[in-house]
Amino acid sequence: MGCSSCGSGGGTPRGCKNNGTCSSGGCNKLEVYDWLANVALPGGQKPYDIVEIRFKNSRKAFYRNTKSLSLQVGDVVVVEASPGFDVGVISVVGELARIQVGKKEPGFKESEARKITRIANQEDIDNWVKARDLEKDVMYSSRTLAVNLGLEMKISDVEYQGDLSKATFYYTAEGRVDFRQLIKDMADAFKIRVEMRQIGARQEASRLGAIGSCGRELCCSTWLTDFRSVSTSAARYQQLSLNPQKLAGQCGKLKCCLNYELDMYLEELKSFPKSDVKIHTEKGSAFHIKTDVFKRQMWFAYSGEAAIGSGLIALSPDRVKEIIALNKEGVKPKDLSEFTEKVVVETVTDYENVVGQDSLNRFEHAFKSKKKKKRKPGSAQGNQKTDATATAVKAPRPQGNQPKGQQQQKPQRNQQQRPQSKPANPAQVNQPKNQQQQEGGEQQPKRNNNNRRRNPNRNKENNGNPKGENQ
């Protein structure tokens, strides 16, 4: 991705504040990866003396290094111009420049190439930065002059020369424009030499730059250098809807990316039957609706009364060819559903939510306070304490209407804080035990509800007598 303002801010990056002279290649404007940088030349061979230099936005040119200067990618140099001189940044050097010359300008003559004067000093760079600052105001003023003359043209960009003696105005127009009076007015207003250059809508988008519908910077402003013609047939081959709002780019023309995968679609569609052929069955005739090249499926639909309740039917290209061959022999299949292939999709679960951590409502009941449950009378679990330092719990009273033979669990008491008391009546000590111990060593309570009612002050008497004896 290039700097956010290389195309829209007059060539001055707002991020690095280096005014387009990034020596580290940070702008990436039509950047070329030098994959031959680490390859040493054969012995006795001189380095290639033609270098590629990039100027404002997407303008590039080839210049000759006649003084054998040690140049690297990103160096700011002063080159010859007509008239005066210009300042640019080196983009490609070495053997890769030889490949670029053969690719972009096959008829390039090295003897006619302009020369590199010197490496730019601080004064040259200051004048260059000053020229970049003047371009925005000059462009707005030139638009005002064109409107006053009634010219049907749009001045989209202005590029000053490095010595501030000349400016090139780039404009777009539908037809020919007589701008002779405009040049005189701009020369008097700006006191410079004026050059007018007409460009197309695609070249304008490549110079200004923008963000496409894909969310990335435009291809023409970052890496694309040639503009091939794009037709609506490219969209038809790729089964795209002919919607001009979706197929058009920022320049108002068809998107260049429609040609990127066109060759693959054309190669793959050779194995498909023609889409304008109807297939006939006993149920009725069916016509082609759409084609899925990646899934290799062709969708057909019945016409007339046969279309009721049938819907779209997906067939493979081989099945369609088989039906077409049968129709040529005069044979009509019963129904297209006989030729459909049922595909069983095996679901492979790479991850399973076992504990429910991905549920959205997993925290709904996590922070609710738990209400304390009321203890049921006679339950041993409600009388036990898990904490060792807890106070002793008073044993529940046995129910009066409970039969004497029913076994109950004896509650556990804290013997350190409350001594165990013996029954108040000595006669009860010698009574035989009418209840046996259960398995596990648990004993049944020896008192019932009647003993508590006959002697209500037993607890008060026992406070003075820890052993539970009568005074």
N, C-alpha and C positions, 0 to 999 in steps of 0.2 A: 504494500500500500504506500502511495506517495504521501507527502506532507499534505495536511488538510487545506492548505491555501496556495499550493503551487499553481493550481489551475484557476482558482476563483479569487485569489487575493493579489493578482498582479505579479505572480512569481516570487513573492516574498514570504517565506515560511514563517508562520506565527509561532511555531513551537520552538525551533532551534535559534531563531533570530539571526540566522547567518546569511540572509538575503540571497538565498539560492546558490550559495557557494559551498555547499556541504562537501568537505573533502572526504568524508567517510561514506558517501553514497547514501545518505539518509533520505534524500528526496525520492529516489527510485523512479524518477520520471523516465519512462522508456529505457530503463536500465538493462544492460547486457551483461550476463554473467561470463566472465573471462575464464573459460575452462582450460585455456592454454597458458595461463599465467605462470605455472610452475614447470612448464616444459622448456628445457634448455634448447637453444638453437644448435644445429650442427656446427662443427668447427669451421671457421673461415667465412661463415655466412653473416652478412650485416643485418641488423634489425630493419624491419619495414619502416620507411620514413613517412608513411601516410597515417594520420591519426584522425579519429572522429571527434568532433567538438559539438557540444550541445549548447544552444542559446536558449532564449526564453521559451518556456512551454515545450512544444514538441518539435521545434525547428532544429535540424541537425545538418552538418555539412562536413566535408572532408578537406583537410589542409595538409600541406607538406612541411615536414620538419627539416629544412635545409641547413640549419645551423647546428644540427646534432645535439639538441638540448636534451637533458635527462628529464623526461616527462613521465608522469604517473597519472593514473586515473584520479580525477578530482582536482587537478591543478588548474589554476586560473591563468589563462594566457591571453596575449594580445595578438590579433590576427589582422591581416590586410582586409580593407573594405573599399568600396567605391562610393564616395570619396572618403578619406580618413581611415580610421581603424575601428575595430570592434573588440569586445571582450566576451570570452566564452569559457566553458568548463570542459575539460577533456573527459570523454566518456569511454573510448575504446582505444587501445594502443597495441602494438605488436602484431603478431600473426593473425589475431582475431580481427583486426582492422582490415587485413587483406581479404578475409572471408566476407566482411560486411561490404566492402567495396564491390566485390563480385556479385553480391546478392542484391544490393540496392541500386548501384549504378554500373551496369555491365560495360557500358561504353566510356568509362571514366579514363581520362588521359592525365597521367601524372605530371606531364610537362606543363599543362594548362592550369594545374591546381594552384590556389592561392597559398601564400606562405605564412608561417607562424613567425611573428616579429620577435617576441620576447616573452618571458614570464612576467605576469602583471605585478607591478609594484603597488604600494599603498595608495598612491595618488590615482592610479588607474582604477583601483577598486572603489575608492571614494566617489569618483565621477560616475562609475557604473551604478552604485547604490543611489546616487542622486537622480540618475535617469529613471530608475525604477520607481522612485517616489513621484516623479512628474507624470507618469503614464496615466494614472487614474483620472486626474483633473483634466488632462489634455483630451482624453477620450470623451468625457462628458461635454466639454466645450465644443468638440468637433461634431457631436450629435446635435447640439443646438444649432450650429451653423448649417448642417444638412437639412434640418427641419425648416429653418427659415427660407432656404432655397426651394423647398418642396420636393426634395429628392426622395424617391422610394428606395431607400437603402438602410441597412442597419450596420453601424460601425461597432464591432464586437470586441476588438482588441487593438492596442497600440504598443509597438515595440520601438524603443529608442535605441540608437546606436551608442556604442560605448563612449564615443567622444562628444556626445550631445550635439552633433551637427546634422543629424538626419533621423527621421522617424517614419516607420512603416505602419500604415493604417490598414487593418484587415476588416473587410465588410462582406456582407451577404446581401444578395438582391435577386429578384426573380428574373430580371432581364438586364439589358444594357442600360447603363446610367451615364449621363453626361455630367461629369464632376469637374470640368475644367475651371468653372468659377469657384467651386468649393476648394480646389487646391490653392487658388490665389488668395482666398480669404484665410485659409489655415496658415499659409506661409507668412502673411502679414500679421496674423495674431500670435503665432508661436515663434516666429523668427528662425525657422529651421527649414531644411529641405524636406519635402513631403513626397512619399511614395504610396500609391494606392494599390492594394492587392485584393482581388476578389477570391473568396473561398466558398466552398459548399457548406451545407448544414452539418455534414459529418466532420469536416475539418474544423468547423467552429466548435463542435462539442469536444473534439480532441484537444483543442487549445485551452478552452475554458475549464473543462473537467466537471464532473458531477458524480452523483451516486445513483446507480441504476436500481431497477426494481428488485434485483437479487440481493441488494444490500452491500454490494462491493463497488469500488471505484470503477469507472467506465474502462472497458478494455482498450478503447482507442486512445485514452489519455495515459495509460500505464504501459502497455506492451504491444498493442496492435499497431502496425505501421502501414499496411495496405488495406484498402477499402474495396472489397469485392461486392458485386451487385447481389442483392437479396430479393427474391421474388416470392410471391404468395404460394407458389407450388412447393416451396420448402416446408411451409406450414402444413400443407395438405398431406405430403408424404409422412409427416410426423404425427398425423391425426390430431392436429391442434385446431381449435375453433378460430375462425377467421374474424377475430375481434380486433379492430385496429387499435383500440386503447391498450390492449395487452401485448400486441405484437410490435408496437412502435416503441422506439427508445426515446432518450432525452432529446435527440436531434429531430424527432418527428418522422424519421424514416423507419423502415423495418429493422429489427435488431440484427446486429452482425452475428450474434450467437446462434441464430437459426441455421447457419451454415456449418456449425461445428460438428454436429452429429448427422448431417444429411447424408454423407457418404455411407455411413454404417446402416442407416435406414434403407437406402437404395440397394445396398448389397443384400440385406436380409429380405427385402420384399420380393426378390427374384424367386424365392422358393414358395411364395404365396400365389394362389390363383387370382385372376382378375376380379376386382370387386364389382364390376358392372354386369356380371353374369348372374342370371336368376337360376335357382334350382327348383325343380318341380317334384312334388310328391302327390300321393293320392289324396292327402288332406288339403292341399292347395300349393300355391307357388310362394316361395320365400325369397326375399331380397336381402342384400348385405346392408348392415347398419354401421358397424365399426370393426376395427382390427386392432388387436393387442399384439404388437410385434414381440415384446419381451416374453409374454406367456404363450405365444404362438397359438392364438385363438382368434376365430372369426365369428362374429355375432350376426345371426340372421333372425328375421321376424316374418311371420306370415302376413299376407295381404288379404283383405276382404273379410269374409265371415270366419275364415280359419284362424284369424288373429285373436279371436275371443278366447280368453283363458289360457293362451299359449305363452305369451311373453317372449322374451329374447332367448334364443337358443345358441349356446356356445359350441362350436365345432373346431376341430383341429384342421389345418390346411390339407392334410392327407385325406381326411374324411370328406372334405369338400370336393377334392379332386375325384374321389371315388364316386360321389353322387353325380357329378357332372359327367363322368364317363358312362354311368348308367343311363342318364337322360339322353345322351347321344345315341345309345343303342335302343332307345324307346322304352326303357324300363323306368317305372316310377316307384320309388320306395313308399312304404306305407306312411311313415312319419319320420321326422327328423330326430325325434327323441331316441330312436333306435341306434343312432350313430353317436350319441353323446358318450363321453368317457367320464366315468365316475372316479374322481381322484380322492383317495383316502389320505387325509393329512394327519400325520402322527404328531401329536403335541408333546414336545420335549420340555419338561419343566426344569429349568436350571435353578430356580429359586422358589421355595415354598415358604409362605408365611405361617410358621408353626405356632408361634406364641401370640400372634395377633398384634405385632408391633406396628404394622403398617395401617391399621384401622384408624379412621379419622375420629371416631368417638371412643377411643380407648381410654381417654382421661375423663369421661363424663362422670363415672361413679368412683373415681379414685380418691377424691378429696371429700367425700361425704362423711360426716361424723357418724360413728357407729353407736347406736343406742344400746344402753345397758339392758340386758334382759332380766326380768324379774325371776327371782329364785323360786323354784317350786318347793313346797314343804315336803320334807322326807327325802330329798335328793342329796346324795353324798357328794356329787360333783359341784353343787353350788356352794358347799361349805368348806371346800378345800382352797388353800391359798398357795400360789406358786412362789411367792416371795418368802425367803426364810426369815426375814425381819418383820413380817407382818404380825399384827396382834392376833390373839386367839379369837376364834369365832365361836359364838355361842351355839350350842347344839340345838337343832330344831326340836320342837315338841312333837312327840308322836300323837297321831290322831286318836281320839277317844273311841270312835266307832270302828277302829281297825281290829280285826280278830287277833287274839293273843298268839295264835300259832303262826301268824305270818312273820316271816323273817325280814329283818331290816339291817342295813349296814350301819355299823357304829361309826359316827363321825370322828375325825381325828382332832385332837386337842393339843394345844401348846402347853405342855406340862411345866415348862420353866416359869411361865408367868402366872398360871393358876393351878394350885395343887388339886389333885383328884380327891374328892370327898366321898366318904362311905355313906351308906343309907342311914337315916336317923333312927330307924327302928331296929334294935339289936336282934329282934326275932327274925328279921329278914335275912340276917347273915347266915343263919343255920338252915335256911330253907333250901331244899334240894333244887338243883338247876333243872328247870323244865324245858330249857332250850339248849341245843347242842351247837358246837362251833361249826361254822361252814368250812368248806375246803379253801385253803389259802390263809387260815389263821384268824379270820375276822369274827368278832363276837357280837352278839345281839344285845341291845340295851336291856337292863334288868328292871327298869322302872316303867311304869305306865302313867297315863294321865291322871288316874285316881289318886295315886300317892302324892302328886303335887298339889292337888286340891285339898286333901286332908291336912297337910302340914305346910301352909303358905309361908311361915317364917323360918323355914329350914335354912335358907341362905344366910339370914341374919345370925342364927345361932352358930352356924359353921364358921363365921368370920372370926370368932374368938377361939374356936377349937379347930385347928387345922386338920386333925385326924378324923373329925366328924363324929366324936363321941358326945353323948348326952351329959350335961352337967347335972 
